[in-house]
Amino acid sequence: MKYSCLIGKTMRHQAGPSMLEGNSLLFQGGFIRILGKGLISFLPMGTKVINNLKILIAQEMHFIGGEEFQVPLVNPFSIWEKSGRSNLVDGSLVVFKDSKGRKLVLSPTHEEAAVELAKSVVNSYKDFPIFFYQFQTKFRDESRTRAELIRAREFVMKDAYSFHRSYSELNNFFPKVFNSYMNIFKRCNIPVIPAESGVGMMGGSKAYEFLYPHDQGRDVVLVCPHCGYRANRSVAIGVKPSHSEILYGMERVSVSEKRNLEKQAAELNISPGKIVKPRVYMTADGPVMAVVRGDYDVSLDKLAMILGCAVSKPANDSILRDFKLIPGFMSPVPAPDGVRVIVDDLVVSTPNLAMGLNEDGFYYVNVNFGRDFDLPETGDIAQLNEGDLCMGCGKALDSVKAFELGNIFKLDDYYTRKMNFSFNDDKGKQYYPFMGSYGLGLGRLVSCIAEANRDNKGLVWPIELAPYTFYLMGIGKSSRISSVVDEIARELGEENVLLDDRKESIGVKFRDSDLLGIPLRMVVSRHFIEKGEIDMRDRRSGRKWYIKRENLKKEIKKWRDDQSL
């Protein structure tokens, strides 16, 4: 490919300070453009990277028996109603009607469609197990988007689904997908943290996610540096701090601060950890009040596990008032009519708490559960904090910010049972297949590959993903140089070579070759006229060397072999 013909040239300026550095380089290098909020266009070189990534992922999927399939982006709303998820994807599920008035959705995920497809092809228990994957566009109308690939509204995902005769069969297959994902990340030269995660709106019994550690990451992983325990903060379990002290008498006091918990604590001359923090959420079974200490946050995943149903969204002030709850001064006791109350176990064991009494401007102080109020329904519903102790070894947990790249779920018979997908075994007994779901975001992955594979000069693509393997240029006006450059381009395959034929300075060409991150730069110059040698430079290591023209293929093979070591 001649650089002069390439759509999307390099730019001298970066995209902006809000972008991750790797994403800014993708913009500057001519790989992507921003169409709108959370909407990203891929230019030809970006498309080549995505296609190379698809090839790499497909190889790993095929290795564990996957077959490629395709279901539509647009799905009937009825199958989402059948699964019970139509009301759970708060705000991000786009629902519309066709010209006949039939309700459709832009699917943010395809579990329902995968079940319907499997139902249509399974004729016998002998057809199991089934494992198929696709590369499909998704759309989630999320409000917290970023102007880059890491948090787009429309994105391409590799999603895969497996169906099994039994839980043990699913359980045995699960590690194969886990290892396949780890191979993908290794081939992409990107560090990841595999960690336990919540099932959320997906349902099922167990989930793991794969996260790229980064100080701007939205997820927090708690890691034990001693025993290796790793879990997303939303589901991590551990030992919370506890202490004893003299119990004081409960008092009613006035508080002028209406909403800010930290300011309320300061006004009461106590730490935030001494304040009871109630939060009300909506679920399919009605509102629930989750109560944690002021120095902790509610874990929606832990809460959902106790409730046995998904938690969809926080209740707004209007809903709170419908249940006669005063924002900023809510109280879990007595339990509000129509609201289920669950209190974190740390709240119950903490002495001398401050708590709203559901009266505007007033708090109780020195509240002690079991003495002043009956014990409510309790459980572990708080997200752990850094420094809390590991359940396994008792050492302090570290926290790591990260971006989620992919996840794997044991869905069990959550969807197959709801969607009436069953089979009879060889004895005629009816079963619902056990299902696994395995997602990997391609845009996010490219974003984090760019972030992990860069230096102060630009991108440094892994050889399997690079848009071109070779960056070729000639320096000098000699017709012999031009002839050799064209000859090399044909020999190596024009689809693998970016030939810089521009009338630019050597410095500009060298800077662009570094910015684009193409693995091997080859320069034919006066040195070739004098000694018959081509100037080679490896982008990742920076190593420079000369080779004879007649040894080109042999030297490139040796270079490729070195990359795989």
C-alpha positions in Angstrom: 0.0 0.0 0.0 1.4 3.4 -1.0 1.2 5.9 1.8 0.2 8.6 -0.6 -3.0 6.6 -1.4 -3.8 5.8 2.2 -7.1 7.2 3.6 -6.3 8.8 6.9 -2.9 10.3 7.4 -1.0 11.1 10.5 -1.7 14.4 12.3 0.8 16.5 14.1 -1.7 17.4 17.0 -3.2 15.0 19.5 -6.9 14.5 20.1 -7.2 16.1 23.5 -6.3 15.7 27.2 -9.5 13.8 28.0 -8.3 10.8 26.0 -6.1 8.0 27.2 -2.6 8.4 25.6 -3.0 5.2 23.6 -6.3 6.4 22.2 -4.9 9.8 21.4 -2.2 8.0 19.4 -4.8 6.0 17.5 -6.5 9.3 16.6 -3.2 11.0 15.7 -2.0 8.1 13.7 -5.1 7.9 11.5 -6.7 4.8 12.9 -9.9 6.2 14.3 -12.1 9.3 14.2 -14.9 10.5 16.5 -18.4 10.7 15.0 -20.3 11.6 18.1 -20.5 10.9 21.8 -19.6 7.3 22.2 -19.6 6.7 18.5 -16.2 5.8 16.9 -15.3 5.4 13.2 -12.5 3.2 12.1 -10.3 4.4 9.2 -8.6 1.7 6.9 -5.6 1.1 9.2 -7.9 0.8 12.3 -10.1 -1.6 10.3 -7.0 -3.7 9.5 -6.1 -3.9 13.2 -9.7 -4.9 14.1 -9.7 -7.6 11.4 -6.3 -8.9 12.5 -7.7 -9.1 16.1 -10.7 -11.0 14.8 -8.4 -13.5 13.1 -6.4 -14.0 16.3 -9.5 -14.4 18.5 -11.1 -16.8 16.0 -8.0 -19.0 16.1 -8.3 -19.3 19.8 -12.0 -20.0 19.6 -11.5 -22.7 17.0 -8.8 -24.3 19.1 -11.4 -25.1 21.8 -14.1 -26.2 19.3 -15.9 -23.0 18.6 -17.9 -22.4 15.4 -18.7 -19.0 14.1 -22.4 -17.9 13.8 -24.3 -14.6 13.5 -27.5 -13.4 15.0 -29.1 -10.0 14.2 -28.3 -6.8 16.1 -32.0 -6.1 16.1 -34.0 -8.6 18.2 -37.7 -9.0 18.9 -38.6 -7.4 22.2 -40.7 -10.5 23.0 -37.6 -12.6 23.7 -36.4 -10.1 26.2 -39.7 -10.2 27.9 -39.5 -14.0 27.9 -36.2 -13.9 29.7 -37.4 -11.3 32.2 -34.6 -8.9 31.3 -36.7 -6.3 29.5 -37.0 -4.1 32.6 -33.6 -4.7 34.0 -31.3 -2.9 31.6 -32.1 0.6 33.0 -31.9 3.2 30.3 -29.4 1.5 28.1 -31.8 -0.8 26.2 -33.1 0.9 23.1 -36.6 -0.2 22.2 -38.4 0.9 19.1 -41.3 -0.2 16.8 -41.2 -1.3 13.2 -43.8 -0.1 10.6 -46.2 -2.8 11.8 -46.0 -1.7 15.4 -43.9 -4.6 16.5 -41.5 -3.9 19.3 -37.8 -4.4 18.6 -34.6 -3.8 20.5 -31.0 -2.9 19.6 -29.5 -5.7 21.5 -26.7 -4.8 24.0 -26.1 -8.6 24.4 -27.3 -11.7 22.7 -28.1 -14.4 25.3 -31.8 -14.5 24.3 -31.1 -14.8 20.6 -28.4 -17.5 21.3 -31.0 -19.6 23.2 -33.6 -19.2 20.4 -31.0 -20.2 17.8 -29.8 -23.2 19.9 -33.5 -24.3 20.3 -33.9 -24.3 16.6 -30.9 -26.6 15.9 -30.9 -29.1 18.8 -32.8 -32.3 18.0 -31.4 -34.6 20.7 -29.4 -34.7 23.8 -26.6 -36.2 21.6 -26.2 -32.7 19.9 -24.6 -31.3 23.1 -22.3 -29.7 23.9 -22.7 -26.7 21.5 -20.2 -23.9 21.4 -20.4 -21.0 19.0 -19.2 -17.4 18.8 -19.8 -14.3 16.7 -18.3 -10.8 16.1 -21.4 -8.6 16.3 -22.2 -4.9 16.8 -23.9 -4.0 20.1 -25.5 -0.8 21.3 -25.9 0.4 24.8 -27.3 3.9 25.3 -25.1 4.6 28.3 -24.8 8.1 29.7 -21.3 7.7 31.1 -19.5 7.4 27.7 -16.0 8.6 26.8 -14.9 10.1 23.5 -12.8 7.0 22.8 -13.0 3.2 22.3 -12.8 2.4 26.0 -16.4 3.4 26.7 -18.4 3.6 23.4 -22.1 3.3 23.0 -21.9 1.3 19.8 -19.1 -1.4 19.7 -18.2 -4.7 18.3 -18.0 -7.7 20.6 -16.8 -11.2 20.3 -19.6 -13.0 22.2 -19.7 -16.8 22.6 -22.2 -19.2 24.0 -22.1 -22.8 25.1 -24.8 -25.3 25.9 -24.3 -28.4 28.0 -26.2 -31.4 29.2 -25.1 -30.9 32.8 -23.6 -28.5 35.2 -20.5 -30.7 35.5 -20.0 -30.5 31.7 -20.3 -26.7 31.8 -18.0 -26.6 34.8 -15.3 -28.6 32.9 -15.6 -26.5 29.8 -15.3 -23.2 31.6 -11.5 -23.4 32.3 -10.9 -23.9 28.6 -12.5 -20.6 27.7 -10.6 -19.0 30.6 -7.3 -20.2 29.3 -8.3 -19.2 25.7 -8.8 -15.7 26.9 -5.5 -15.6 28.7 -3.8 -16.8 25.4 -5.6 -14.0 23.5 -4.2 -11.3 26.0 -0.8 -12.8 25.9 -0.7 -12.7 22.1 -1.9 -9.1 22.3 1.0 -8.3 24.6 -1.4 -6.8 27.2 -1.3 -7.5 31.0 -4.6 -8.5 32.5 -5.9 -9.3 36.0 -8.5 -12.2 36.0 -10.8 -11.6 38.9 -14.1 -12.9 40.3 -17.0 -10.6 39.4 -20.7 -10.2 39.8 -23.3 -11.7 37.5 -25.3 -8.5 37.4 -28.1 -8.4 34.9 -26.7 -11.5 33.2 -27.9 -13.9 35.8 -26.3 -17.2 36.6 -24.1 -18.4 39.4 -20.5 -17.5 38.7 -18.6 -14.9 36.7 -15.0 -13.8 36.1 -13.8 -10.7 34.3 -10.5 -9.8 32.7 -9.2 -6.3 33.5 -6.4 -4.1 32.2 -4.8 -2.3 35.1 -4.8 1.5 34.6 -4.9 4.4 37.0 -7.9 5.9 35.1 -9.9 2.6 35.2 -13.5 2.6 36.3 -13.4 -0.8 38.0 -11.6 -1.5 41.2 -10.0 -4.9 41.8 -9.0 -6.0 45.3 -5.9 -8.1 45.2 -4.2 -10.0 48.0 -0.4 -9.8 47.4 0.2 -12.7 49.7 -2.2 -15.5 48.6 -3.2 -14.2 45.2 -6.9 -13.7 45.8 -8.4 -11.4 43.2 -12.0 -10.1 42.9 -13.9 -7.1 41.7 -14.6 -4.8 44.6 -18.3 -5.3 44.0 -18.1 -9.0 45.0 -14.9 -9.3 47.0 -15.2 -10.9 50.4 -13.0 -10.3 53.4 -12.7 -9.3 57.0 -14.1 -5.9 57.8 -12.7 -3.8 60.7 -14.4 -4.1 64.1 -13.7 -2.6 67.5 -15.4 -2.3 70.9 -16.0 0.7 73.0 -18.2 1.9 75.9 -21.9 2.1 74.8 -23.4 5.5 75.3 -27.1 6.4 75.7 -29.0 7.2 72.5 -29.9 10.8 71.9 -31.9 12.8 69.4 -30.0 15.7 67.9 -30.6 18.3 65.2 -28.5 18.4 62.0 -28.5 21.4 59.6 -26.7 19.7 56.7 -29.4 18.1 54.4 -27.6 15.7 52.1 -23.8 15.5 52.3 -22.8 12.6 54.6 -19.2 13.9 55.2 -20.6 17.3 56.2 -23.2 15.7 58.5 -20.4 13.7 60.1 -18.3 16.8 60.6 -21.3 18.6 62.2 -21.8 15.7 64.5 -18.1 15.6 65.3 -17.7 11.9 64.3 -16.1 10.0 61.4 -18.2 9.0 58.4 -17.7 5.4 59.5 -19.9 6.2 62.5 -22.9 7.2 60.3 -25.6 4.8 59.0 -25.9 5.2 55.2 -29.3 3.9 53.8 -29.7 3.7 50.0 -32.9 2.6 48.3 -32.9 0.7 45.0 -35.6 -0.6 42.7 -35.9 -4.3 41.9 -38.4 -6.5 40.1 -39.9 -7.4 43.5 -40.2 -3.7 44.7 -38.0 -1.3 46.5 -35.2 -2.4 48.9 -33.3 -0.3 51.4 -29.6 -1.3 51.7 -27.9 0.0 54.7 -24.1 0.3 55.1 -21.7 2.3 57.1 -20.8 5.8 55.8 -17.2 4.7 55.0 -18.5 1.9 52.7 -20.5 1.7 49.5 -23.4 -0.7 48.7 -22.5 -3.7 46.6 -25.3 -4.2 44.1 -24.0 -7.6 43.2 -24.0 -8.8 46.9 -27.4 -7.2 47.4 -28.8 -9.0 44.4 -27.5 -12.4 45.6 -29.3 -11.9 48.9 -32.5 -10.7 47.2 -32.5 -13.4 44.5 -33.3 -10.8 41.8 -31.4 -8.1 39.9 -31.1 -4.6 41.3 -32.0 -2.1 38.5 -31.6 1.5 39.7 -31.5 3.9 42.7 -34.8 5.3 43.8 -35.3 9.0 43.0 -36.6 11.5 45.5 -40.1 11.2 44.2 -40.2 7.4 44.8 -38.6 7.9 48.3 -41.4 10.4 49.3 -44.0 8.0 48.0 -42.8 5.6 50.7 -42.7 8.4 53.2 -38.9 8.5 53.3 -37.0 11.8 53.9 -33.9 12.1 51.6 -30.8 12.7 53.7 -32.5 11.6 57.0 -33.8 8.1 56.1 -34.0 5.4 58.7 -34.1 1.6 58.4 -36.1 1.3 61.6 -38.9 1.0 61.8 -38.9 -0.6 58.3 -40.9 1.6 55.9 -44.1 0.0 54.6 -43.6 -1.8 51.3 -39.8 -1.5 51.5 -37.6 -4.5 52.3 -34.6 -3.5 54.5 -31.2 -5.3 54.5 -28.4 -4.0 56.8 -24.8 -4.8 56.3 -23.3 -7.0 59.1 -20.7 -4.3 59.9 -23.4 -1.8 60.7 -24.9 -4.1 63.3 -21.6 -4.8 65.0 -20.4 -1.1 65.1 -21.2 0.7 68.4 -22.5 4.2 68.9 -23.7 5.0 65.4 -25.5 8.1 64.1 -28.6 7.4 62.2 -31.4 9.4 60.6 -34.8 9.0 62.1 -36.8 9.8 59.0 -37.5 13.3 60.2 -36.2 16.3 58.4 -33.2 17.8 60.3 -32.8 15.2 63.0 -30.5 12.3 63.8 -30.2 9.7 66.5 -26.6 9.4 67.9 -25.1 6.6 69.9 -27.4 4.0 68.3 -26.6 0.4 69.1 -28.5 -2.3 67.3 -29.7 -5.1 69.5 -30.0 -2.6 72.4 -31.9 0.3 70.9 -33.6 -1.5 68.0 -34.3 -5.0 67.1 -31.9 -6.7 64.8 -32.9 -6.3 61.2 -32.3 -8.6 58.2 -28.5 -8.6 57.8 -25.9 -9.8 55.4 -22.7 -8.8 53.7 -23.8 -6.1 51.2 -20.9 -3.7 51.4 -18.0 -3.2 48.9 -14.7 -3.9 50.7 -12.2 -1.1 51.0 -8.5 -1.2 50.4 -6.8 -2.3 53.6 -9.6 -4.7 54.7 -8.3 -8.1 55.4 -8.2 -11.1 53.0 -10.6 -13.8 54.0 -8.1 -16.5 53.0 -4.8 -15.4 54.7 -5.8 -12.4 56.9 -3.4 -10.0 55.1 -4.4 -6.5 53.9 -6.0 -6.2 50.5 -4.6 -3.9 47.8 -6.8 -2.1 45.3 -6.1 -1.8 41.6 -8.0 0.5 39.2 -8.6 -1.2 35.9 -10.6 -1.3 32.7 -12.8 -4.4 32.0 -12.0 -6.1 28.7 -14.1 -9.2 28.8 -16.0 -11.6 31.0 -17.2 -15.2 31.3 -20.4 -16.3 33.0 -21.8 -19.6 34.2 -25.4 -18.9 33.4 -26.6 -22.4 34.4 -30.2 -22.9 33.3 -31.2 -19.3 34.0 -32.1 -18.5 30.4 -33.0 -22.0 29.1 -35.6 -22.6 31.8 -37.2 -19.1 31.3 -37.2 -19.5 27.6 -38.5 -23.1 27.7 -35.5 -24.7 26.0 -35.4 -28.3 27.2 -34.3 -31.8 26.0 -34.9 -35.4 27.0 -32.0 -37.6 28.0 -31.6 -41.2 26.9 -34.0 -42.2 29.7 -36.7 -39.8 28.6 -36.1 -37.4 31.5 -36.5 -33.7 30.8 -33.6 -31.3 31.4 -32.8 -27.7 30.7 -29.4 -27.2 29.2 -26.7 -25.4 31.2 -25.4 -22.4 29.4 -22.2 -20.3 29.4 -21.7 -16.8 28.0 -18.3 -15.4 27.1 -17.8 -11.7 26.0 -14.8 -9.8 24.8 -15.0 -6.1 23.6 -12.9 -5.5 20.5 -12.9 -1.8 20.7 -11.9 -1.8 24.4 -9.3 -4.4 23.7 -7.7 -2.3 20.8 -7.8 0.7 23.1 -5.9 -1.0 25.9 -3.5 -2.7 23.5 -2.6 0.7 22.2 -2.3 1.9 25.8 0.0 -1.0 26.8 2.0 -1.0 23.6 3.4 2.5 23.1 6.4 4.7 24.0 7.2 8.4 23.8 7.4 8.2 20.0 4.1 6.5 19.2 2.4 3.1 19.0 4.3 -0.3 19.1 1.9 -2.9 17.6 2.3 -6.6 18.3 3.2 -8.2 15.0 0.0 -10.2 14.7 -2.1 -7.0 15.1 -0.2 -4.4 13.1 -2.0 -2.9 10.1 1.2 -3.6 8.1 4.2 -5.7 9.0 6.7 -3.6 7.1 7.3 0.2 6.7 9.3 0.6 3.5 10.9 3.7 2.2 13.6 4.8 -0.3 15.9 7.7 0.4 17.5 9.3 -2.6 16.6 10.1 -6.2 18.4 7.1 -7.8 16.3 5.1 -10.2 18.0 2.0 -8.8 16.7 2.8 -5.3 13.2 3.2 -6.6 13.4 0.0 -8.5 14.6 -2.0 -5.5 11.9 -0.5 -3.3 9.2 -1.5 -5.7 10.7 -5.0 -6.1 10.8 -5.5 -2.3 7.2 -4.3 -1.9 6.1 -6.9 -4.5 8.2 -9.6 -3.0 6.8 -9.1 0.6 3.2 -8.7 -0.6 1.7 -5.3 -0.9 -0.9 -6.1 1.7 1.9 -6.4 4.3 3.9 -3.3 3.3 3.2 0.4 3.8 5.4 2.0 1.2 6.1 5.7 2.1 6.3 7.3 -1.3 5.6 10.8 -0.1 7.8 13.7 -1.0 8.5 14.5 2.7 11.7 14.9 4.6 13.5 11.9 6.1 12.7 13.2 9.6 8.9 13.4 8.9 8.9 9.8 7.5 10.9 8.4 10.4 8.6 10.2 12.9 5.5 8.8 11.2 6.9 5.3 11.1 7.4 5.5 14.8 4.0 7.0 15.4 2.2 4.3 13.4 4.0 1.5 15.3 4.6 -0.8 12.3 6.9 -3.6 13.5 9.8 -3.4 11.0 11.2 -0.4 9.1 13.2 -1.0 6.0 15.2 1.8 4.3 16.8 1.6 0.9 19.3 4.5 0.6 22.7 5.4 -0.8 24.1 2.8 1.6 22.5 0.2 -0.7 24.2 1.7 -3.7 27.5 1.6 -2.0 27.3 -1.8 -0.2 24.2 -3.5 -1.4 22.6 -3.5 2.1 19.2 -2.5 3.4 18.8 -0.6 6.7 16.5 -2.5 9.1 15.1 -1.2 12.4 12.8 -3.1 14.8 10.2 -0.8 16.2 9.8 -2.5 19.6 13.4 -3.0 20.6 14.9 -0.2 18.5 17.6 -2.5 17.2 19.2 -1.5 13.9 21.1 -3.7 11.5 22.0 -4.0 7.8 21.2 -7.0 5.6 22.2 -7.9 2.1 19.4 -7.7 -0.5 19.8 -11.3 -1.5 19.3 -12.4 2.2 16.1 -10.4 2.7 13.6 -13.3 3.0 16.0 -15.3 5.2 16.6 -12.4 7.5 12.9 -11.6 7.8 12.1 -15.2 8.7 14.8 -15.0 11.4 13.3 -11.7 12.6 9.8 -13.2 12.7 11.1 -16.2 14.6 12.7 -13.9 17.2 9.4 -12.2 17.8 7.7 -15.5 18.8 10.4 -16.3 21.4 
